[in-house]
């Protein structure tokens, strides 16, 4: 009974771009069903993204975080 009331309440909570929280939750659940299909691409996507972004990271930040040594 409480679950039904919660779902009914969500249909009245406004959410930008979706209309209400019920529609947003419905779309999220529908899209989440497709995630296992993309699981094999997680590692190559991460490596590719880091390969593309890493040269743009400031050297000072790398030293501050402790990833690389300070230049002499």
C-alpha atoms as a printed R data frame, in Angstrom:
   type eleno elety resid chain resno      x      y       z
1  ATOM     1    CA   UNK     A     1  0.000  0.000   0.000
2  ATOM     2    CA   UNK     A     2  2.805  2.425   0.872
3  ATOM     3    CA   UNK     A     3  4.576  1.618  -2.397
4  ATOM     4    CA   UNK     A     4  1.480  2.483  -4.396
5  ATOM     5    CA   UNK     A     5  1.176  5.796  -2.560
6  ATOM     6    CA   UNK     A     6  4.858  6.559  -3.197
7  ATOM     7    CA   UNK     A     7  4.498  5.880  -6.919
8  ATOM     8    CA   UNK     A     8  1.349  7.993  -7.078
9  ATOM     9    CA   UNK     A     9  3.208 10.789  -5.264
10 ATOM    10    CA   UNK     A    10  6.063 10.654  -7.804
11 ATOM    11    CA   UNK     A    11  3.643 11.377 -10.630
12 ATOM    12    CA   UNK     A    12  3.015 14.801  -9.053
13 ATOM    13    CA   UNK     A    13  6.646 15.815  -8.348
14 ATOM    14    CA   UNK     A    14  7.855 18.061 -11.187
15 ATOM    15    CA   UNK     A    15 11.220 17.232 -12.783
16 ATOM    16    CA   UNK     A    16 12.771 19.423 -15.490
17 ATOM    17    CA   UNK     A    17 12.934 17.892 -18.993
18 ATOM    18    CA   UNK     A    18 10.751 14.898 -18.034
19 ATOM    19    CA   UNK     A    19  7.563 16.423 -16.694
20 ATOM    20    CA   UNK     A    20  7.382 14.451 -13.461
21 ATOM    21    CA   UNK     A    21  9.477 12.057 -11.392
22 ATOM    22    CA   UNK     A    22  7.394  9.051 -12.434
23 ATOM    23    CA   UNK     A    23  8.312  9.550 -16.094
24 ATOM    24    CA   UNK     A    24 11.961 10.173 -15.184
25 ATOM    25    CA   UNK     A    25 12.108  6.933 -13.176
26 ATOM    26    CA   UNK     A    26 10.399  5.011 -15.958
27 ATOM    27    CA   UNK     A    27 12.869  6.254 -18.565
28 ATOM    28    CA   UNK     A    28 15.831  5.545 -16.277
29 ATOM    29    CA   UNK     A    29 14.707  1.954 -15.704
30 ATOM    30    CA   UNK     A    30 14.134  1.461 -19.432
31 ATOM    31    CA   UNK     A    31 17.620  2.750 -20.301
32 ATOM    32    CA   UNK     A    32 19.288  0.757 -17.494
33 ATOM    33    CA   UNK     A    33 18.186 -2.480 -19.165
34 ATOM    34    CA   UNK     A    34 20.595 -1.729 -22.053
35 ATOM    35    CA   UNK     A    35 23.691 -1.276 -19.841
36 ATOM    36    CA   UNK     A    36 24.880 -4.916 -19.902
37 ATOM    37    CA   UNK     A    37 25.177 -4.664 -23.679
38 ATOM    38    CA   UNK     A    38 27.805 -1.921 -23.282
39 ATOM    39    CA   UNK     A    39 29.795 -3.572 -20.469
40 ATOM    40    CA   UNK     A    40 32.580 -4.869 -22.777
41 ATOM    41    CA   UNK     A    41 33.298 -1.267 -23.812
42 ATOM    42    CA   UNK     A    42 34.000  0.052 -20.288
43 ATOM    43    CA   UNK     A    43 37.737 -0.717 -20.259
44 ATOM    44    CA   UNK     A    44 38.506  0.402 -23.849
45 ATOM    45    CA   UNK     A    45 36.426  3.554 -23.356
46 ATOM    46    CA   UNK     A    46 38.227  4.430 -20.138
47 ATOM    47    CA   UNK     A    47 41.670  3.843 -21.655
48 ATOM    48    CA   UNK     A    48 40.771  5.835 -24.756
49 ATOM    49    CA   UNK     A    49 39.369  8.705 -22.708
50 ATOM    50    CA   UNK     A    50 42.433  8.879 -20.484
51 ATOM    51    CA   UNK     A    51 44.743  8.683 -23.497
52 ATOM    52    CA   UNK     A    52 42.901 11.648 -25.002
53 ATOM    53    CA   UNK     A    53 42.645 13.764 -21.806
54 ATOM    54    CA   UNK     A    54 45.906 12.964 -19.959
55 ATOM    55    CA   UNK     A    55 48.180 15.284 -22.021
56 ATOM    56    CA   UNK     A    56 45.902 18.225 -21.165
57 ATOM    57    CA   UNK     A    57 46.284 17.708 -17.399
58 ATOM    58    CA   UNK     A    58 48.537 20.344 -15.837
59 ATOM    59    CA   UNK     A    59 51.961 19.092 -14.699
60 ATOM    60    CA   UNK     A    60 51.645 21.040 -11.436
61 ATOM    61    CA   UNK     A    61 48.447 19.161 -10.590
62 ATOM    62    CA   UNK     A    62 50.129 15.806 -11.274
63 ATOM    63    CA   UNK     A    63 52.920 16.711  -8.827
64 ATOM    64    CA   UNK     A    64 50.442 17.996  -6.229
65 ATOM    65    CA   UNK     A    65 48.428 14.773  -6.315
66 ATOM    66    CA   UNK     A    66 51.623 12.684  -6.225
67 ATOM    67    CA   UNK     A    67 51.269 11.009  -9.601
68 ATOM    68    CA   UNK     A    68 54.566 12.307 -10.956
69 ATOM    69    CA   UNK     A    69 57.776 13.691  -9.448
70 ATOM    70    CA   UNK     A    70 58.585 17.380  -9.304
71 ATOM    71    CA   UNK     A    71 60.854 18.557 -12.102
72 ATOM    72    CA   UNK     A    72 64.423 19.311 -10.994
